[in-house]
Amino acid sequence: MTRNWGEYNEKLVKRGEFYLSPDFLKNWDEELEEMNEGKVGAPYRFPESYVQFAALWYEFFGLPYRQLEGVLRKLGELLPELEASDYTSLWHRFKNLELEILEPEDKVVAAVDATGIKVTNRGEWIRKYHTREQRG
């Protein structure tokens, strides 16, 4: 199997870029304005793209909500235009979030090996043979 290692390496690097892509900052104000247009009640403070970014970190890294808030605060220190959300707001937005699941561009290959699977525990038949069952 011939592999273009430079291309493969670049794909792996781009995976990391995806997890920390601040692209949502580009249209922050426009997206918020569009979301709040005609909205009844308190206006949204964070655009949908920011919530999706936070949800990605929440799911991928398995962070609890409070730790996620800490990560976003620290990110806000690095990017002054980013306002960090509190964990309760994130929870409310996450439960109503509709994510678009993208199909992978490349084919997915799965290999299954069941040679090490055991259906019983070791020595189970000995315990069953030598142990009297309790009668109730």
C-alpha positions in Angstrom: 0.0 0.0 0.0 1.6 3.3 -1.1 0.8 6.2 1.0 1.6 9.9 0.6 3.0 10.6 4.0 3.0 14.4 3.6 -0.6 14.5 2.7 -1.5 12.1 5.5 0.4 14.1 8.0 -1.4 17.3 6.9 -4.8 15.6 7.4 -3.8 14.7 11.0 -2.7 18.3 11.6 -6.0 19.7 10.2 -8.0 17.6 12.7 -6.4 19.6 15.5 -7.3 22.9 13.7 -10.9 21.8 13.6 -11.1 21.5 17.3 -9.7 24.9 18.0 -11.0 26.9 15.0 -12.2 30.4 16.1 -14.1 30.9 12.8 -17.2 31.7 14.7 -15.7 35.0 15.8 -15.7 36.3 12.2 -19.5 36.8 12.1 -20.3 37.0 15.8 -22.2 40.3 15.6 -24.1 39.6 12.4 -25.2 36.2 13.6 -26.4 37.5 16.9 -28.3 40.3 15.2 -30.0 37.8 12.9 -30.8 35.5 15.8 -32.3 38.2 17.9 -34.4 39.8 15.1 -38.0 39.5 16.2 -37.1 37.4 19.2 -39.5 37.8 22.2 -37.8 37.9 25.6 -34.2 38.4 26.6 -31.8 38.6 23.5 -29.3 35.9 22.9 -25.8 36.8 24.0 -23.9 34.1 22.2 -24.4 33.0 18.5 -25.2 29.5 17.5 -21.8 29.0 16.1 -20.2 29.7 19.5 -22.6 27.2 21.1 -21.6 24.6 18.6 -17.9 25.3 19.2 -18.5 24.8 22.9 -20.6 21.7 22.3 -17.7 20.2 20.3 -15.3 20.7 23.1 -17.9 19.3 25.6 -18.4 16.1 23.6 -14.9 15.5 22.3 -13.0 16.1 25.5 -15.7 15.0 27.8 -15.5 18.1 29.9 -18.1 18.8 32.7 -20.0 22.1 32.2 -18.0 24.0 34.9 -14.7 22.9 33.4 -15.9 23.9 30.0 -16.7 27.3 31.3 -13.1 27.5 32.6 -11.7 26.6 29.2 -13.8 29.2 27.5 -12.8 31.9 30.1 -9.1 31.1 29.4 -9.7 31.2 25.7 -11.4 34.6 26.3 -8.2 35.8 27.9 -6.3 34.9 24.7 -8.9 36.3 22.3 -10.3 39.5 23.9 -13.2 39.6 21.5 -14.5 36.3 22.9 -16.9 36.6 25.8 -17.1 33.4 27.9 -20.5 31.9 28.6 -21.5 30.6 32.0 -22.2 26.9 32.3 -25.9 27.1 32.9 -26.4 29.1 29.7 -24.4 26.5 27.9 -26.5 23.7 29.3 -29.7 25.4 28.2 -28.4 26.1 24.8 -27.0 22.5 24.4 -30.2 20.8 25.1 -31.9 22.7 22.2 -28.9 22.4 19.9 -29.4 20.8 16.5 -26.1 19.6 15.1 -25.5 18.8 11.5 -23.6 15.5 11.2 -21.2 15.6 8.3 -20.4 12.4 6.4 -16.7 11.6 6.1 -15.1 12.5 2.8 -13.0 9.3 2.8 -14.2 5.7 3.0 -14.3 4.3 6.5 -12.7 0.9 7.0 -13.6 -1.1 10.1 -11.8 -4.3 11.2 -13.3 -6.7 13.8 -11.3 -9.3 15.6 -13.3 -11.7 17.9 -10.5 -14.2 18.6 -10.1 -13.0 22.2 -13.7 -12.9 23.2 -14.8 -15.2 26.0 -18.3 -16.1 26.6 -17.7 -17.5 30.1 -15.5 -16.5 33.0 -12.5 -18.7 33.7 -13.2 -21.5 36.1 -16.9 -20.8 36.1 -17.8 -24.5 35.4 -15.6 -25.6 38.4 -17.5 -23.3 40.8 -20.8 -24.4 39.4 -19.8 -28.1 39.7 -18.4 -27.9 43.3 -20.8 -25.4 44.8 -24.1 -26.5 46.2 -27.0 -24.3 45.3 -28.8 -22.7 48.2 -32.4 -23.7 48.4 -34.7 -21.1 49.6 
